[in-house]
């Protein structure tokens, strides 16, 4: 009987950790979206309208990693994980 309680506690603890990981990932994705919408998109729009404040090369240098991380965070694998229902 004690072993069963330990298993339930262990499952609860793991579910709690998984929920926190999911919340952290969602927060991280929101931050990446802010960077994209606040900084990257205006720089790209300025480049397209020939009113750039920095060069296309510098835009690429500054934002390539952010764009790649944003893509990974939005991947199907993360979407599947976020739809998982945790107990409690």
N, C-alpha and C positions, 0 to 999 in steps of 0.2 A: 504494500500500500504506500509506503514512503517513497519507493522508487517511482510510482505513478505520479505522485505530487511533484517530485523533482522533474520529471519529464514535462509536466504541464508548466512548471515554473520556467524551465529552460526554453520551452516553446514560446512562452509569453515574452521572455527576455529577447529571444531572437526576433520575434515579431516587432518588438519595440525598437530594436536596433535597425531593422529593415525599414520601418516607418520613418525613423529619423534620417536614414540615408536617402530615402525618397524625398522627404521635405528639403533636405540639403541640396539635392540635385535640382529640384524645382526652383529653389531660390537662386541657385547658380545660373540656371537657364534664364530666369527673369533678368538677372544682372547682364548676361550676354545680350539679351534682347534690348536692354537699355543702351548698352554700348553701340549695338547695331543701329538702333533707331535715332539715337542722339548724336552720334559722331560719324559712323560709317556712311549712312544714307545721305546726310547732307554733303559730305565730301564727294561722294559719287555723283550726286545731282549737280554740284558745282563743276565737277569735271565734264559732265555731259553738256553743260551750258557754256562751256569755255570761260568760266569765272572761277577757276580753281584757286584755292588758297595754298594747296600743296600739290605736288606732282602726282601723277598716277602711280609712279614707282614707289613713292613714299606712302601712298594710301595702301598699296599692296603690302608693303613692308610692315606697316602698322597693324593692319587688320586681317591678314591671312590666317594667323593662328586663331583669332577670335571667330572668324567665319567657319573654320574647320571644327572648332570646339562646339560651336552652336549647332552645326550639322550633326555631329555625333550625339549631342545631348537630345536632339529631336529624333534620333534614329528609331526605327521600329522596335528594336530591342528594348529601349527605355520605355516606349509607349506600352509595350506588352507588360513590362514590370509595373508600371504605374497603374494599370488596370487590375492588378492582382489585389484581391480583398484579404486583408489581414484580420485575424480574429481580434476582438476587443475594440 
